[in-house]
Every structure is written in structure tokens, then in C-alpha cells.
Amino acid sequence: MTERFPLGAVIAVALGFAMIVLGAHLFAYDPTDELPATSIAPQPHARIRALSPKRAAGEKRVFFIGASMTAGYPYTDGRASYARQMNAGLTAVYGNDDVFVHDYAKPALDSRELVHLVDRVLEDYDPSCVCVTLGSNEFANRIFSGRKLVPSTLLEEIGEHASRARIAFRELPTLRIADEEARQAQLRDRLDDAKNLEPLFGALPVGERDAALLTRRLRHRMQHMSDACRAKGVPLVFVVAVYGLGGFWPWGISGPPVAEIDELVQATWTDFDAARAREIRPRVEALIEEHGARADVRFLYGTVLRACGELRAARKQFLLARDQDAVPMHQIGMVRDAIQEVAKAQGRACLVLDDAFYGPGAALPDTSEFLDYGHLSEAGARRAATWLTRELARLGRVPVLPEGWEKKFTTAAEQYVRASLPPLELALAMPGIAASNTNFSMMFGNFRDALPWLAISVPGYLRHPELTTKIDQKWHLVQCVYQLSGRYEAAQALPDADRTALLADLDQQINQAVLGNRVWPWIFEQLAKR
């Protein structure tokens, strides 16, 4: 007897699937909620946890909530942060500790996590003012996830809707700290496999639709912060994080290799002055015509214009480079504008921290106290603390400042830093941030633009005997120069003994280059070899 086709069962399965898919669409859905966390909200610092639940009469508590720059990265435990320097300075200025200022921050946090910090402070620590520094990391989790958030084709759209039931699993308990640590370990482990022009992550660059979605999320989180502070009657100040415009190359993907672009970029690395800028300017302007959508070419042109003394024209090019960065780890104009627009709509004060680094009428900031475009040296943090103190006093968030307060403030803040941090850590801040930026550049397949950072990190570490075993940056330098000069595969194919001997020789060459202050000449010699 011939069996009948089980049409009823097939229809039942199809209907069941359709019901699940349709049911899943009843849930509120935000694709950004599915991004893996590279950093999650921390517990408050011990000094914050030691606070009483309620402020004493006359006491003020000002909390700065933010990410790595607010946390004082790369200095240990935030001990050079602008908030803690402000606390030390105000204690000296007022002659008492009635004004408590502290950071509640952690590297790599985005607005999704900063909301939790605001809620925690409002609930447990009776703040007199909450300052939230925004503009960093809004795209970081998207970048490291390796996938698009918004489908760009019909097939992707169908797949996304058909799998929507997956969001139910978001409600299951997860070990978020373990997830964060595993994610960071995975990123570190993959670095040795990095290749020039081959990012370790997919779905790059970040598209306009994903950028717009993440910026809308920022707006919504700011709205939540404002509503929460309003409900508690606590003043809220939004702060736009620093961006050292024109001071540092973009970290992201530079684009397909073009020999002339590489040559001209390298020309700006050492001994670049007005005469050299005028010499290469016609060639750079010709490149702009063909490659104007590339962040590195825009930055190159800005560098040339600045050297020629055309600072306002240079500013325009640096802004274009910022907004064309294919891997915007920190800030772009869309994010910056959103922060200021939401603050205005909510009737909240909005302080642009970059203003602390602009002289009167200056077209570009003074980045001499920056470590990179998103982080400050301890001196830069002190400058930010001084400026923020003046602004908060103007807003009435700290008591009136006495005449001549600034000298006493900066002296006390500097003494606090010197007492809190050992000399070695102060000396290694720049090499440390350079090593971090090297790693990011290599993750994105941008080996060329990793070299200026390696020229800082390698000698920075080797000149300290305590760190002679820290060899990862030397290995990254070898990776970069060998891949950029086309010799990497041949070196990898050598017999084990020959490869070991080659690496030992390169190690000694780098040591000698550092001792002789010849790191850049050595890099150029290696790049010229084929």
C-alpha cells in the first residue's frame, strides 16, 4: 500500500514555525542588544562604596561617569584621572573635603553600559551632580562583533526576520563578566595571526545605516539618563569626550595599497617641515581628486596644509578624515552632534572637553598633552580638570572659586599624581598607549599606520630594564616591516633553525637601533628591502 504524503504534518510544522517567528516579532527588538560586550559596567571604586547613603549638610558629591579617558587610562586604577585630580585640587582650594569628586568609569564602555552607572549612582550615593562623558566607543562592540546590524539586502532581511526567535535567549541568565574576559582574550590571541590589509573582523567598514542605528541608541540612552536624573532632582551635565583633531593618524582601514599614497604618508613620519610640505603638496592634491573618500589621504592633506600654515583649511581636512574613518573606534561628527542636540533638547548643560585645549581663535587643538586622539596624559587630564572646574563653578555645581585659585589647584593636583604613581608608570604612559594602538591597527589590517606607534612603543619599553622581557612589540615590528616589504611568507617558509637565527638577528638589530636612536632609519631600511 502506497503511503500518503504527510501534508498535514508539513503544514503543521510550517504553521508552528510561522507562529514562532510572528510571536518573536511581538517582542521589542533592538539589534544592538545582541552585540557581544567588550566591556561591562564595573562595581564602584572603594572610595565611592565608602560613602554614606546620604550627603551631610553642605557636602557636594560630583560623579564623572565615562569610559577609558574618564577612567584615567592607561594609568593604574584611574589615579591620574581628571576627576581625581579635580578632587585633590578642590580640597586644596577650599581648605576642606566638603566637595567629593570621583570617576566611575571603565575602558571600552558605551552608552548602553554607562546608563547602568548613572542608575547606580542615583540609587546608592546621593549625588549633587552627575557628569556623563560621552562620545567614545559607541561603535566599538559593532566593530568587534564582525557583523552588520541592519540588513542591506533582501536576502539578509529575510534571514534576520526568520531568525528573530533567537531574541528569546537574551532573557536567559548569562555570565557577562566571563563573556567580557573571553572576548578580550580572543582578541589578544588572534593578533599573532594578523595580516596586512586583512582585518580580523568581518562586516567592515561600518556602514551608514549601522552608524545611524547606534547613534539613535546613544540618543535613547541619553534620554534615559536625563529622565532618571530629573526624577531624582539631580543636576546632570553632559560632557563631549576629547578628540585630538589632527594630532594622530586614524586607526582604521586605510584602503587598498597605492604606492604613491604610501610614499607620501611615509614622508610625513620624520623631519616633516614647511619646505617638504610645499614640495609634495601638488602630488597630494592630485591624490585628493581620485582618493578623496579615504581617511588617510584626507589626513595626509591636512598634515600638509598645517605645515604650510593654512590651519583652517587643515582643520577641514582633519574633520573629513575623522568622519571617513572606516573603523571609528572613538568619535565622529554624527555622534558629537547627537550629544549636543540631545543635551539642548533636554535642557542640560553640555561641555565640550576639547575646548580646554583650544587657544583663543585657534583652528586646531593643542595635542601636546594627549597620548592619542582619545586619551590624555596626566598633564592633559590636569588641564581638563582645571577647565572643568571653572565650568562647573560657572554652572553652580561646585562652590564659588576664590581669587587666584588656579595655581593652588594645579599644584595640589600635580602633587597628588606624583604621590600616587611611580615614576616608571608615568614614563610608560605613552609607550603603553602606543602599544595598544599598534594592536588595534594590526587587528584592522592597517600595518602601515601601526609603524609610527611601534616607533614609540618599542624604544619606550626597551629603555627600561624592568621591561626587557616585554617582547611582543618587537615581534609586531618585525611582522609589520616584513609584511609591508613582501618578505613575510618567505621568512615563514624558512627551516626552523634558519627562522630562529633570523629572528635572533632581527632582535639584536632592533636593540642596537634603540640604543643608537636609529629606530626610524632601521624601519625605512627594512621597508626598502624586497
C-alpha positions as CSV (number, residue, x, y, z in Angstrom):
1,M,0.0,0.0,0.0
2,T,1.4,3.4,-1.0
3,E,1.8,5.8,1.9
4,R,0.2,9.1,1.6
5,F,2.4,12.2,1.7
6,P,2.1,13.7,5.2
7,L,0.8,17.0,4.0
8,G,-0.9,17.7,7.3
9,A,2.3,17.3,9.3
10,V,4.2,19.5,7.0
11,I,1.6,22.2,7.2
12,A,1.6,21.9,11.0
13,V,5.3,22.3,11.2
14,A,5.2,25.3,8.8
15,L,2.4,26.9,10.8
16,G,4.3,26.3,14.0
17,F,7.4,27.9,12.6
18,A,5.4,30.9,11.3
19,M,3.7,31.3,14.8
20,I,7.2,31.3,16.5
21,V,8.5,33.9,14.0
22,L,5.4,36.0,14.3
23,G,5.4,35.7,18.1
24,A,9.0,36.7,18.3
25,H,8.1,39.9,16.4
26,L,5.8,40.9,19.3
27,F,8.9,41.5,21.5
28,A,10.6,44.8,21.5
29,Y,13.7,44.4,19.3
30,D,16.9,46.3,19.2
31,P,19.6,44.6,17.2
32,T,22.3,46.4,19.3
33,D,21.2,44.4,22.3
34,E,22.7,41.3,20.6
35,L,26.2,42.8,20.3
36,P,28.8,41.0,22.4
37,A,30.1,43.1,25.3
38,T,33.8,44.0,25.1
39,S,33.4,45.8,28.4
40,I,30.6,45.8,31.1
41,A,29.7,48.2,33.9
42,P,32.1,47.8,36.8
43,Q,31.5,48.0,40.5
44,P,32.1,51.4,42.1
45,H,35.6,52.3,43.3
46,A,36.3,51.6,47.0
47,R,36.2,55.4,47.8
48,I,32.7,55.6,46.3
49,R,31.5,52.5,48.2
50,A,32.7,54.0,51.4
51,L,30.3,57.0,51.1
52,S,27.3,57.2,53.4
53,P,23.9,56.8,51.7
54,K,23.1,60.5,52.3
55,R,25.2,63.6,52.0
56,A,25.9,65.6,55.1
57,A,24.8,69.2,55.2
58,G,27.0,71.4,52.9
59,E,28.6,68.3,51.3
60,K,28.7,68.0,47.5
61,R,29.3,64.9,45.5
62,V,30.2,65.2,41.8
63,F,30.5,62.0,39.8
64,F,32.1,61.7,36.4
65,I,30.8,58.7,34.5
66,G,32.5,57.6,31.3
67,A,34.9,55.3,29.6
68,S,38.7,55.0,29.3
69,M,39.6,58.7,29.1
70,T,37.4,59.3,32.2
71,A,38.9,56.3,33.9
72,G,42.4,57.8,33.5
73,Y,43.6,55.1,31.2
74,P,46.4,54.0,30.8
75,Y,47.4,55.0,34.4
76,T,46.7,52.3,37.0
77,D,43.4,52.4,38.8
78,G,42.4,55.8,37.5
79,R,44.9,57.6,39.8
80,A,45.7,60.3,37.2
81,S,42.1,60.8,36.1
82,Y,40.8,64.3,35.7
83,A,38.1,63.7,38.3
84,R,40.6,62.6,41.0
85,Q,42.9,65.5,40.1
86,M,39.9,67.8,40.4
87,N,39.2,66.3,43.8
88,A,42.8,66.9,45.0
89,G,42.8,70.4,43.6
90,L,39.4,71.5,45.1
91,T,40.4,70.1,48.5
92,A,43.4,72.4,48.5
93,V,41.4,75.4,47.1
94,Y,38.6,75.2,49.6
95,G,40.7,74.0,52.5
96,N,38.3,71.1,53.3
97,D,37.0,68.0,51.7
98,D,33.3,69.1,51.5
99,V,33.4,68.6,47.7
100,F,33.9,64.9,46.8
101,V,34.7,64.4,43.1
102,H,35.3,60.9,41.7
103,D,35.3,59.0,38.4
104,Y,33.0,56.0,38.0
105,A,34.3,54.7,34.7
106,K,36.0,51.8,32.8
107,P,37.7,51.5,29.4
108,A,35.5,50.5,26.4
109,L,32.2,51.3,27.9
110,D,29.5,52.6,25.6
111,S,26.2,54.4,26.4
112,R,24.5,51.0,26.8
113,E,26.7,50.4,29.9
114,L,27.0,54.0,31.1
115,V,23.3,54.1,31.8
116,H,23.8,51.4,34.5
117,L,26.5,53.6,36.1
118,V,24.2,56.6,36.2
119,D,21.3,54.5,37.7
120,R,23.7,53.0,40.3
121,V,25.0,56.4,41.5
122,L,21.5,57.9,41.7
123,E,20.2,54.9,43.7
124,D,23.0,54.5,46.2
125,Y,25.2,57.5,46.5
126,D,23.1,60.7,46.7
127,P,25.0,62.8,44.1
128,S,24.7,66.6,44.0
129,C,25.8,66.5,40.3
130,V,26.2,63.7,37.7
131,C,28.5,64.4,34.7
132,V,28.4,61.9,31.9
133,T,31.3,62.0,29.4
134,L,30.1,60.6,26.1
135,G,31.3,60.1,22.5
136,S,33.7,57.2,22.9
137,N,33.1,53.5,22.0
138,E,29.6,53.9,20.5
139,F,30.7,51.7,17.5
140,A,33.3,49.5,19.3
141,N,31.0,46.5,20.0
142,R,29.7,46.6,16.5
143,I,33.2,46.7,15.1
144,F,34.4,43.7,17.1
145,S,31.2,41.7,16.5
146,G,32.2,41.3,12.9
147,R,28.6,41.5,11.6
148,K,26.2,44.1,10.3
149,L,23.3,45.2,12.5
150,V,21.0,46.4,9.7
151,P,20.4,44.1,6.7
152,S,21.5,45.7,3.4
153,T,20.0,43.1,1.0
154,L,16.6,41.4,0.7
155,L,18.2,38.0,1.5
156,E,19.7,39.4,4.7
157,E,16.4,41.0,5.6
158,I,14.6,37.6,5.2
159,G,17.2,35.8,7.2
160,E,17.1,38.3,10.0
161,H,13.3,38.2,10.3
162,A,13.2,34.4,10.1
163,S,15.6,34.0,12.9
164,R,14.0,36.6,15.2
165,A,13.0,34.0,17.7
166,R,16.7,34.0,18.9
167,I,15.9,37.1,21.0
168,A,14.1,34.9,23.5
169,F,17.5,33.6,24.5
170,R,18.5,37.1,25.6
171,E,16.3,36.6,28.7
172,L,18.4,33.6,29.8
173,P,20.9,34.3,32.6
174,T,24.5,34.7,31.3
175,L,27.9,35.2,32.9
176,R,28.6,38.6,31.4
177,I,31.9,39.0,33.1
178,A,33.1,35.7,31.8
179,D,31.8,36.7,28.3
180,E,33.7,40.0,28.5
181,E,37.0,38.3,29.6
182,A,36.7,35.6,26.9
183,R,36.1,38.2,24.3
184,Q,39.2,40.2,25.2
185,A,41.3,37.1,25.4
186,Q,40.1,36.0,22.0
187,L,41.1,39.4,20.5
188,R,44.6,39.1,22.0
189,D,45.1,35.5,20.8
190,R,44.1,36.4,17.2
191,L,46.7,39.2,17.0
192,D,49.6,36.9,16.1
193,D,47.6,35.8,13.0
194,A,47.0,39.4,11.8
195,K,47.9,40.1,8.2
196,N,48.3,43.4,6.4
197,L,45.2,44.5,4.6
198,E,43.1,41.7,6.1
199,P,41.1,42.8,9.1
200,L,40.5,40.2,11.8
201,F,36.8,41.2,11.8
202,G,34.1,41.0,9.1
203,A,31.5,43.5,8.0
204,L,33.9,46.4,7.9
205,P,33.7,49.3,7.3
206,V,30.8,50.3,9.5
207,G,28.1,51.3,7.1
208,E,25.9,54.5,7.4
209,R,22.8,52.5,8.4
210,D,24.6,50.8,11.3
211,A,26.2,54.1,12.3
212,A,22.7,55.8,12.3
213,L,21.2,53.0,14.4
214,L,24.0,53.1,17.0
215,T,23.7,56.9,17.2
216,R,19.9,56.6,17.8
217,R,20.7,54.2,20.6
218,L,23.0,56.9,22.1
219,R,20.2,59.4,21.9
220,H,17.8,57.0,23.7
221,R,20.3,56.2,26.4
222,M,20.9,59.9,27.0
223,Q,17.2,60.4,27.3
224,H,17.1,57.7,29.9
225,M,19.9,59.4,31.9
226,S,18.1,62.7,31.7
227,D,14.8,61.3,32.8
228,A,16.4,59.4,35.7
229,C,18.3,62.4,37.0
230,R,15.1,64.6,36.6
231,A,13.1,62.0,38.7
232,K,15.7,62.3,41.5
233,G,16.1,66.1,41.2
234,V,19.8,65.7,40.5
235,P,21.6,68.1,38.1
236,L,23.0,66.4,35.0
237,V,25.8,67.7,32.8
238,F,26.7,66.0,29.5
239,V,30.4,66.2,28.5
240,V,31.6,65.5,25.0
241,A,34.8,63.4,25.2
242,V,38.1,64.8,23.7
243,Y,39.1,64.2,20.2
244,G,42.7,65.3,19.4
245,L,41.8,66.6,15.9
246,G,44.8,66.5,13.6
247,G,47.2,65.1,16.2
248,F,47.1,61.4,15.4
249,W,46.5,59.2,12.4
250,P,43.2,57.3,12.2
251,W,43.5,53.8,13.4
252,G,41.2,52.3,10.9
253,I,41.4,50.7,7.5
254,S,43.4,52.9,5.1
255,G,42.2,51.2,1.9
256,P,43.8,49.3,-1.0
257,P,47.5,49.8,-1.3
258,V,48.5,52.6,-3.6
259,A,52.3,53.1,-3.8
260,E,52.2,56.9,-4.1
261,I,49.9,57.2,-1.1
262,D,52.2,55.0,1.0
263,E,55.3,57.0,-0.2
264,L,53.7,60.4,0.7
265,V,52.4,59.2,4.0
266,Q,55.9,57.9,5.0
267,A,57.3,61.3,4.0
268,T,55.4,62.9,6.9
269,W,56.7,60.5,9.6
270,T,60.0,62.2,10.2
271,D,61.6,65.6,9.6
272,F,58.4,67.0,8.0
273,D,58.5,70.8,7.7
274,A,57.1,73.5,5.5
275,A,59.6,73.1,2.7
276,R,58.9,69.4,2.4
277,A,55.1,70.1,2.6
278,R,55.3,72.6,-0.2
279,E,57.3,70.1,-2.3
280,I,54.8,67.2,-2.0
281,R,51.6,69.4,-1.9
282,P,50.8,69.2,-5.7
283,R,51.0,65.4,-5.6
284,V,48.8,65.2,-2.5
285,E,46.2,67.5,-4.1
286,A,46.2,65.3,-7.2
287,L,45.5,62.3,-5.0
288,I,42.6,64.0,-3.3
289,E,40.9,64.2,-6.7
290,E,41.0,60.4,-7.0
291,H,41.0,59.2,-3.4
292,G,39.2,61.9,-1.5
293,A,37.0,59.3,0.2
294,R,40.0,57.8,2.0
295,A,40.5,59.0,5.6
296,D,44.3,58.6,5.3
297,V,44.5,60.8,2.2
298,R,42.4,63.5,3.9
299,F,44.6,63.3,7.0
300,L,47.7,63.5,4.8
301,Y,46.4,66.6,3.1
302,G,45.5,68.2,6.4
303,T,49.1,67.5,7.6
304,V,50.5,69.2,4.5
305,L,48.2,72.2,4.9
306,R,49.1,72.6,8.6
307,A,52.8,72.5,7.8
308,C,52.1,75.2,5.2
309,G,50.5,77.4,7.9
310,E,46.9,77.0,6.5
311,L,45.3,75.9,9.7
312,R,41.7,76.5,9.0
313,A,42.0,74.6,5.7
314,A,43.8,71.8,7.5
315,R,41.0,71.6,10.1
316,K,38.5,70.9,7.3
317,Q,40.6,68.0,6.1
318,F,41.1,66.6,9.6
319,L,37.4,66.7,10.2
320,L,36.8,64.8,6.9
321,A,39.4,62.2,7.9
322,R,37.7,61.8,11.3
323,D,34.3,61.2,9.7
324,Q,35.6,59.0,6.9
325,D,37.5,56.6,9.3
326,A,36.2,53.2,8.3
327,V,36.7,51.9,11.8
328,P,35.6,54.8,14.1
329,M,36.7,53.5,17.4
330,H,36.0,56.8,19.2
331,Q,34.2,59.8,17.8
332,I,32.7,61.0,14.5
333,G,30.7,64.1,13.7
334,M,27.4,62.2,13.8
335,V,28.0,61.2,17.4
336,R,29.3,64.5,18.5
337,D,26.3,66.3,17.0
338,A,23.8,63.9,18.6
339,I,25.2,64.5,22.1
340,Q,24.9,68.3,21.8
341,E,21.4,68.0,20.2
342,V,20.0,65.8,22.9
343,A,21.6,67.9,25.7
344,K,19.9,71.0,24.2
345,A,16.6,69.3,23.8
346,Q,16.7,68.1,27.4
347,G,17.7,71.5,28.7
348,R,21.0,70.0,30.0
349,A,24.4,71.7,30.1
350,C,26.8,70.3,27.6
351,L,30.5,70.9,28.0
352,V,32.8,70.1,25.0
353,L,36.1,69.0,26.7
354,D,38.1,69.8,23.6
355,D,37.6,73.4,24.4
356,A,40.1,73.1,27.2
357,F,42.8,72.5,24.5
358,Y,42.0,75.4,22.1
359,G,43.7,78.7,22.5
360,P,41.7,81.9,21.7
361,G,40.8,81.8,18.0
362,A,42.7,78.6,17.4
363,A,41.7,76.4,14.5
364,L,43.2,73.2,15.9
365,P,43.6,72.0,19.5
366,D,47.0,71.8,21.3
367,T,47.5,68.0,21.4
368,S,50.9,68.1,23.1
369,E,49.3,66.7,26.3
370,F,47.3,64.0,24.5
371,L,48.5,60.4,24.3
372,D,46.4,59.6,21.3
373,Y,43.3,61.3,19.9
374,G,41.0,59.9,22.6
375,H,43.3,59.8,25.7
376,L,45.1,62.4,27.8
377,S,48.4,62.3,29.6
378,E,48.4,63.1,33.3
379,A,49.2,66.7,32.5
380,G,46.4,66.8,29.9
381,A,44.0,65.4,32.5
382,R,45.1,68.1,34.9
383,R,44.4,70.7,32.2
384,A,41.0,69.2,31.6
385,A,40.3,69.1,35.4
386,T,41.1,72.8,35.6
387,W,38.8,73.7,32.8
388,L,36.0,71.5,34.0
389,T,36.3,73.1,37.5
390,R,35.9,76.5,36.0
391,E,32.9,75.4,34.0
392,L,31.2,73.6,36.9
393,A,31.7,76.7,39.1
394,R,30.1,78.8,36.4
395,L,27.1,76.4,36.4
396,G,26.9,76.5,40.2
397,R,27.7,72.8,40.6
398,V,30.7,73.4,42.8
399,P,31.1,76.4,45.2
400,V,32.4,79.8,44.1
401,L,36.2,79.7,43.4
402,P,38.3,82.2,45.3
403,E,40.6,84.7,43.6
404,G,43.8,83.1,42.4
405,W,42.5,79.6,42.8
406,E,44.1,78.1,39.7
407,K,47.7,78.0,40.8
408,K,46.9,76.3,44.1
409,F,44.6,73.9,42.3
410,T,47.1,72.7,39.7
411,T,49.9,72.5,42.2
412,A,47.8,70.2,44.5
413,A,46.6,68.1,41.6
414,E,50.2,67.6,40.3
415,Q,51.4,66.7,43.8
416,Y,48.6,64.2,44.1
417,V,49.6,62.5,40.9
418,R,53.3,62.4,41.8
419,A,52.4,60.8,45.2
420,S,50.0,58.3,43.6
421,L,52.0,57.0,40.7
422,P,55.6,55.7,40.5
423,P,58.0,57.4,38.0
424,L,58.1,54.2,35.8
425,E,54.4,54.3,35.3
426,L,54.4,57.9,34.4
427,A,57.2,57.3,31.9
428,L,55.5,54.3,30.3
429,A,52.1,56.0,29.6
430,M,53.0,57.0,26.1
431,P,54.7,53.7,25.1
432,G,51.7,51.8,26.7
433,I,49.1,53.7,24.7
434,A,51.3,53.3,21.6
435,A,51.4,49.5,22.1
436,S,47.6,49.4,22.5
437,N,47.1,51.4,19.3
438,T,49.6,49.2,17.5
439,N,47.4,46.3,18.4
440,F,44.3,47.9,17.1
441,S,45.9,49.0,13.8
442,M,47.1,45.4,13.2
443,M,43.7,44.0,14.1
444,F,42.3,46.1,11.3
445,G,45.0,45.0,8.9
446,N,46.5,48.5,8.9
447,F,50.2,47.6,9.3
448,R,51.5,50.8,7.6
449,D,49.9,53.1,10.2
450,A,51.0,50.8,13.0
451,L,54.6,51.7,12.4
452,P,54.5,55.3,13.9
453,W,53.1,53.7,17.1
454,L,55.7,51.0,17.1
455,A,58.4,53.6,16.7
456,I,57.2,54.8,20.1
457,S,56.3,51.6,21.9
458,V,59.4,49.6,21.1
459,P,62.1,52.0,22.4
460,G,59.8,53.1,25.1
461,Y,59.8,49.6,26.6
462,L,63.4,48.6,25.8
463,R,64.9,51.7,27.5
464,H,63.6,50.4,30.9
465,P,65.5,47.3,32.2
466,E,62.4,46.2,34.2
467,L,60.6,45.6,30.9
468,T,63.3,43.8,28.8
469,T,61.1,40.6,28.7
470,K,58.2,42.5,27.1
471,I,59.0,41.5,23.5
472,D,55.5,41.5,21.9
473,Q,56.0,44.9,20.4
474,K,59.4,43.9,18.8
475,W,57.6,40.9,17.3
476,H,54.9,43.2,15.9
477,L,57.5,45.5,14.5
478,V,59.1,42.5,12.6
479,Q,55.6,41.4,11.5
480,C,54.8,44.8,10.1
481,V,58.1,45.6,8.2
482,Y,58.3,42.1,6.8
483,Q,54.7,42.0,5.6
484,L,54.9,45.5,4.2
485,S,58.1,44.7,2.3
486,G,56.7,41.4,0.9
487,R,59.2,39.2,2.8
488,Y,57.0,37.6,5.4
489,E,55.9,34.5,3.6
490,A,59.5,33.7,2.6
491,A,60.7,34.1,6.1
492,Q,57.9,31.9,7.4
493,A,58.9,29.2,4.9
494,L,62.5,29.0,6.2
495,P,63.6,25.9,8.1
496,D,63.1,26.2,11.8
497,A,66.8,26.7,12.6
498,D,67.2,29.4,10.0
499,R,64.0,31.2,11.0
500,T,65.2,31.2,14.7
501,A,68.5,32.6,13.7
502,L,66.8,35.3,11.6
503,L,64.6,36.3,14.5
504,A,67.6,36.4,16.8
505,D,69.5,38.6,14.4
506,L,66.5,41.0,14.0
507,D,66.1,41.1,17.7
508,Q,69.7,42.3,18.0
509,Q,69.2,44.8,15.2
510,I,66.3,46.4,16.9
511,N,68.2,46.5,20.2
512,Q,71.0,48.3,18.5
513,A,68.7,50.7,16.7
514,V,67.1,51.7,20.0
515,L,70.5,52.2,21.7
516,G,71.6,54.3,18.8
517,N,68.4,56.3,18.4
518,R,68.0,54.9,14.9
519,V,64.6,53.2,15.1
520,W,63.1,55.2,12.2
521,P,66.2,54.7,9.9
522,W,66.0,51.0,10.7
523,I,62.3,50.9,9.8
524,F,62.9,52.7,6.5
525,E,65.8,50.3,5.7
526,Q,63.6,47.3,6.3
527,L,60.7,48.7,4.2
528,A,63.1,49.3,1.3
529,K,64.2,45.6,1.2
530,R,62.4,43.3,-1.2
